[in-house]
């Protein structure tokens, strides 16, 4: 029954997304004929005769439902339609863009895996984890800012690699680095977070005592922690394909994300529908592949309810790490709040850091520290609300994997920029629209993680014993299943908090989020990109702030979890010590 529910959900979600995309010209409340005319020829006058000719040529007078029906009928015959702007067939353009994005995704995924392995190796060697602040900071690096930096350093200053275009393997390197570093930080943190509990199990000690090689033990430990994380790998791969729009724009890479963005801006409906459909199908394939790989890793234990889950082992984090990160952020933001973020002084534009302007000024002479401080509430506050909503949604949907799985595959395959364009078309660009767009697609990774954990907990031998002794379903849910799932998913959600802030920043970077002169961190990154070579401090300030936020979120959560676990352990030891001292009840004869 579950596969049927998942398949039905996937089909309904796919149809809903395609239908909404087909309504884009009418949602935007702009004349699609005028947009297409401007895309075809910016010099041509938009006379009524020219607009009428375009409407008749495209069949716009028939309405959106007729156009959508005709497109679906042609799609069943293998015809993706003809571009409204170029007049060429859509299928070759979509295929070419998808091939480029898949090649870029493969290269970026290779960088991510190598970086994740480097982050996980110390955990395997030492047998214990760390606060995870450094991987979280890597995951919070803005991809488009990193793309600009590596382009300047390795492409312009050193001249080692090409800076734009797509003509050979050398053109893959810089975009792959820009995409792979944040993804590697995310994957490395997730694996390193799960490894310590496995390395503390009895079988590891026995294998070491028996002289089993360290590499064999490490491989077995990785195999044990990977099943709940395999869906995350699939989602990261899909995100690297469709979510690389900003990086593709920086390096002028003709990928599927950039193709979809161009089609959406020009309201080239057939090309946009074809690009989005390709991304959705890729998401479905990745989801199915991840599910198959996970079942192969778990083997018959999942079917036979014979899994033995590792006991949670909180990482001991020294309080100075989160306290230091919090102090730096609090002082910086508080100092910025005392200054005016809107004062323009062109005589000091792009001024370097000084006592008067500790973080320098931007292209209009505005104080960067002031804009950073005043933008914290908008960026961090909005991201925190979205993160909390995503966490609650994921925990609820994690118990409905058959229904949620299909919707998660579709939602994860949608690039944030496309959802942002659809929301902005209906509600207009702004902070609220950007927040809604990010909220609509930020829950799938958490939901997949929760569903995988719920399935494994329910299939554990321990719960089978609980049912055998008569434990009620509510008791099992509240005392065993939910606590086992909530903690790792909450840590995962905290790790994604800076990523949500980055998604908001990406929409601001593309003009779909907060609008000038709002001092939002995404706008700061966008405004600084044009002069990052002359005044790098203007772009580094919000980027470093996002990295510090990531480190604070993860290290703070680790410290709080470790403190709670130590308190629980002390309580248990005290109860065990006090038990023999209790007076025995008199025995009646």
N, C-alpha and C positions, 0 to 999 in steps of 0.2 A: 504493500500500500504506500509505503514511503516513496519509492521511486516514482509511482504514479503522481503523488502529490508534488514531488520536486519537479517532475517533467511538466506538469500542468502550470506550476508557478513560473517556471522558466518561459513557457510559451506565452502566458498572459503578460509577463513582464516585458518580454521582447516585443509583443504587439503594442503594448502601451507606450514604450519608448519610441518605437518607429512612428506611431500615430502622433505623438507630441512633436517629434522632429518635423513631421509633415505639416504641422500647423504653425511652424516658426514664422513664416511671412505674415500670417494673420495675427499671431500673438504679439508681434512687434508693433502692430498698429501702424506699419509703414507700407506704402504702396510697393509691392514687390516688383512691379514693372519699372518703377523709377530706380530702385536699387540695381536691378539687372542692367538697365540702360547705363547707369554710371559705371558699372563694372565692365561693360563691354567697351564703352568709349566715354571718357571723362569730358571730351570736348563737345559732344553732340548735345544740342539743345533739347531739353525735355518737353517738347511740344506735345499737344494732345494727340496729334496724329502718330507720332513716334511711340507714345505710350500705348495707344490703342493697338498698334501693330504688334507690339510685344505681347500684350495681353492675349490677342488672338492667336499668335504663334505658340505661346506656352499653354494656352487653354485656361488662363487664370479666371476668366469670366464664369467658368463652370463651378468654381468653388473648391475649397480644400478637400472635401470628401470625395469628389469626383477625381481629382488629381491623385489622391492617395489610393483609390481603388484601381485606377489605371496603372499606377506604378506597381502595385501588388500583383496585378494580372500579368504585367510584363515580366516581373521578377520570377514568377512561376515558370516562365518560358526561358529563363536564364538571361533575360535582358535587363540590365541595370539602368537603362535609360540613357538620355543624352544630356550633356551639360547645358544648362541655360545660358552660360556665359561664353564658353569656347565653342560649343556646338559639336564637340567630340564625344565618342562613347565614354561612359563613366567607368565601365569595368576595367579597361586597361589602366586608367589613372589610379583607381583604387588598388589594383593588383601591384602596380609599381610602388605606390606609397607604402603598402603593407610589407613588401619585400624589403624595402629600405629600413622600415621600423623594426622588422624582425631581426635583421642583421645587427642593427644598433642595440636591440634588446639583448641578443646573445652576447655581444661584446661587453655590455654594461653588466650583465649577469655574471660573466666571468670575473670582472673586476670586483663585484660584490662578494662573490664566493671566496675569492682569494683574501679580501680584506676581512671577511667574517672568520675565515680560518685563522688568520693572524690574531684576531681578537679572542678566539676560543682557545687557542693553543696554551696560553698561560693557565687557564682554568684546568685543562687536562693535565698539565705538568704539576701544578701545585695542589690540585684536588679541592680547591675552594674558590669561590667566586669573589668578585669585588663589587664595589658600589655601582659599577656600570656607567659612571658619569661620562667617561671619555667616549665609549660607543654611542651613547645618547647624544653627545655633542656632535659627533660625526653625522648622525641621522638627522640632525637639525640644521645642517649646512644648507642654505638656499641653493638649489640646483642651478638656477639661472645666474646667480652671483658667482658661484664656483665656475660655471661655464665662462663667464666674462673674464675671471681672473686667470684661468688656465689658457684662455685664448690670448690674453695679453702677454703672459709670461713665456709660454712655450711657442706661441705662434708669431707674436709681434716682436718681443724683445730678443728672444733667443733664435727665432726663425727655424726651429726644428721641425715643426709640423704645420700642415695647411690650416688656415683659419676658417674657411667656409667652403661649401660645395660638397659634392659627393661623386668622387671619381675613382676611388680605390681604397685599399685597406688603411692607408695612412690617414684618411679622412675620418676613420672610426675612432681614433685614439682619444682625442680631446673630448668629444661628446660622451664616449663611454666612461671616461674618468668622471666627468661632471655628474652623470647619472648613477654610476656604480658606487661612488664613495658614500653618499647618504644611504643607499640601499644596503650596502655592506655593513654600515653601522647598525642599522635596524636588525638585520638578520643575525649579526654577531651578538647583539645584546639579547635577543630572544633565546638563542641557543645557550649562551653563557649563563643566563638566568635559570635555565632548567637543569644544567649539568651537575651542580654541586650536590643536589639531592640524590642523583643516581650514583655519583662517585662515593657517596657515604653508605651505600647499601652493603649488605653482608657478602654478596657474591663477589664484589670487587676485592674485598679483603682476602677472601678465599683464593681467588685467582692469583693475586699477588703472592700469597704464601705458597702457591703451587708452582710459582716460577713462570707464569704466563707472561709473554712479552707485553710491554707497555702499549705498543701499537695495537695489539689485539684487544686489550682492555679498552683502549680509547675508541676503537671502532665499534665495539659492543655497546659502550656507553652512548655514543652518538646515535646508534640504531635505536636505542631505547628512548631517547628524548625527541627524535625527529617526528614520529607520527603526528602529534598534535600540531607541529609546526609546518608540516608539508603543505597544508592549504595556504599558509602565509607565503611560502616560496612561489606558489602558483600566482597568488595575487600580486606579489612584487613583480613577477615577470610581466603580467598584463599591465600593471602600472607603468613599467618601463617602456611599454610599447605605445600606449595611448596617452599616457600622462607626461610625455616628454615634449609637449608643445613648446614651452618656453625655451628649452635647450635647442630644439630644432630651429626656432626662430633666430637664436643667437648665432648658430653655425650655418644657417641657411641650408638645413638638411631637408630634402623633399620627402619627409615621412608622412605617415597616415594622419598623425595628429595635426601637423601643419596644413595638410590638405583639407582636413575637416574644418579647421579654424578659418581658412581662406574661403571655403564654401559657405560657412555660416555667416561671415561678414558680408559676402556678396549676395547672400540668400540664393545661392545656387542649389536649389532643393534636391535635384537628383544626385548630385555629387555628394552633398551632405548626408543624404539618406544612405547612399552606398558606403561611405566611409564609416558612419556609425554602425551600420549593419555588420561590416567587416570586423570592427572592434568588439561588438557583442558576440559574434560567433567565436572570435578568438578567446574571449572570456569564458564561454561555455566549454570550449575544448580544454582550456587550462584547468578549469574546475573539475572536469571529468578525469583528466589525467592525474591531478593531485589526489582525488578520491581513490583512484585505482592504486596509485603508488602507496598511499597510506594503508590501504587494506593489505597490500602485499607485505608491508613492513610489519604489521601487527600479526598477520598469519591467522591460524585457526583460533587463537586465544580470544579474539573479538567475537567470533561466532559462538564459541563454547562458554563465554562468560568466565574465562579463566585468567584474566589479566590481574597482575599485581602491580598497583601503582606505587611509584616512589613516594616516600614520606617527604613532606615539605621541609626544606632546610633553609631558613632565612640567612641571608648574607649579613655578616657583622660589618657594619659601616661605622667608622669613627664620626662622631657628631661634628667635628670641625669641617668636614667636607661640605655638607649641606649648609652649615652655618656660614662658612666663608662665601659660598656662592650666593646665599640669600643676602648677606651683608653687601656684597658688591652690587647686586641688582637693586637692592633697596636704596642704597646711597645714590647710585646713578639716577634712578627714576625720581627719587625725592628731590635731588638737586635740580633735575630738569624741570620738575613741576614748579619750582620757584622762579622760572624764567619764562619769557614770552616766546611762544613758538611761531608767531605770525609776523613779527616785526621784520620788514624787508629793508636791507641796507646794501645796495649794489656796490658800494665803495669797498666792501670787505668780502665780496663774493669769493667762494672757494678758499677762504683763509685757512691756514694751517692751525692745528690746536695751539691754544695759548691760555693764559690765566683768564682772560676776558671771555674766551670761547673754548672751554676745555676739550671739546670734540670737533672744533672747527666750525665752518659755516658751509652752506650749500650754494647752489648756483645763483640763488637770489639774495645771498647774504644772511639767511635766517640761521639762527643758532641750532646746530644739530643736537646738542644735549637737550635743549628745550623741547624739540620735536620728538626726540626719543622718549623723554619722560612723559609728555602728554599723550603720546600714542600708545603707551603701555596698557592703559585701561581698555582702549578699543581693541587692541590686538589680543592681549593675554586674556582679558575678560571674556571676549567673544569666543576665543578658542576653548577656554575652560568650560563654558556652558555647552558648547557643541560636544566636547569630550565627555561630559557627564551624561548628556542625552544619548550619545552613541554607546556608552557603557551600559546604561539601563536597557537600551534597546537590544544590545547584544546578549545580555544575560536573559532577557525574556525570550528572544528568538533562538537562543542556544538550546532550549528544550523542545523546539519545533524544527529539527533539522530538515525534515522533508519539505516543509513549507518555505523556510527561510533560505535553504541552500540555493534554490533556483533564483530567487530574487537577489541574493548576495552575488552570484556569478554575474548577473546583468548589471547591477549597480557598480560592482568593482571594475567592470570593463569600460564604464563611461569615464572619459577624461573630465576632470573638474572644470576645465575651460568650456567644454560643450554644455555641461549642466549649467554653468554660470551664464552662458549665452542664452540658454532657454529661459532661465529665471529672470535674467536682465531684460529679455524681450517682453516678459509679462509684467514685471514689477519695476523695471528700470534699474540701472546700475546703482550700487550703493552698498553700505555695510550690511544692511539687513538682507538684501538679495544674495550677497556673497555668502553670508552665514547660512542661509537656507540651502544654497547650492552645495556647500561643503557638508552640511548636516545630512543631506540626502545620500551622500556617497561615502561617508566616513565610518559607517557601522559595519560593512561587510567583513573587514579583516578581524574585528573583535568578535563578530558573530560566528565566523568560521572557527576561530580559536575556542570560543565557548562551546560550540556544538561538538567539536572534536573531543574536548575534555569531558563533556557530559556523556558522550557515547562510551568513552573508555572507563569512566567511573561507574557507569551503570553495568558495564561488562566485567567489573572486577570481582574476584572471588570473595572479597570481604563483604560486598553488598549481597552476594548470594547467601552467605552465612547469616547476615542480618535478616533477610527475608525468611530464612529457614527457622529462626528463633521467634518469628512472629512480629518483627518490627513493622510498624505501619508505614505506608508510602509517605505520609507527611513527615514523620520522624526521619526517614531516610533522606528525604529531600532537604529538610532544613538543617539536619545535623551532620550530614555526610556529603551529599552531592553538591549543594550550593556552596558550602565553605571550601570544598576542594576546587571549585571552578572559579569562584569570585576573586580570590586573591591573585592568581596568575593573570586573569583577564584584566583586573584593575591595574596591575603593574604594566601590562601591555598598553592599556589605555593611557597611562601616564607617559609612557614612552612615545606615544603618538600625539601627545599634546603639542609639542613643537611642530610636528608634521602638519597638524591641523592649522596651526598659525601660519605655516609655510603655504598651505593651500590657499588660505585667505590672502597671503602676500602675493601668490602667483596670480590670483584674480585681479588684485590691485595693480600688479605689474602689467597686466593686459588691458587695463582700463575698465574692468567689470566689477571692481570692488569699491572701496571708499574713494571718493572723488576729491581732487585738490580744492582747497589747501589743507584738508584734514591731515593731521600729523600721524598717519597710520604707518606701521612699520613696513608694510608692503609697498606703500607709496614712497617711503624713504628709499627702499631698495631700487625701485623703478627710477626715481628721479636721479639717483646717484650713478646709475649704470652708464649714462652717456659720458660722464667725466671721471670714471673710476680710475683712469690712468693718471689724471692730474691731481685728484683729491680722493684717494682711496678711503680716507677716514669716514667720509659721509656714508659709504656703503658698508664699511666694516662695522660701524657702530650698531646698526640693527641686526646684522648677522651675528656678531659676538653676543648680543643680548639674547637672541634666540638660542644660541648654543649654551649660554649660561642657564637659561630657563630649562632646557632639556636636562642638563646635569643636575640642577636643583630638584626637578621633578623625580628623577630616578633615584638619586642618592637619598633624598628625603623619604621616599617611599620605602627604600631598603632599610634605612635606620629605624623608621617607625615599625616596620614589620619585625625586625630583629629585636627591638625593645619589647614588643608585645610577646614574642616567643620566649624571651628570657624571663619575663614576668610570669608567664604561664608555667615555665619549667620550675622556677623557684617555688611557686605555689604547690605544684605537684610534689616536689621534694619535701616541702614542709609538711604536707599532709601525710606522706609516707613515714616521715620521722616521728610525727606525733601519734601515729596510730598505736604502737605498742604501749604507750604511756596511758592510754585510756583504761579506765576501770572496767573490769569485766562485770557483766550483770550477774547477780547471784542466781545460782541454779537451784530451782525448787526440787525437793526430793519427795 
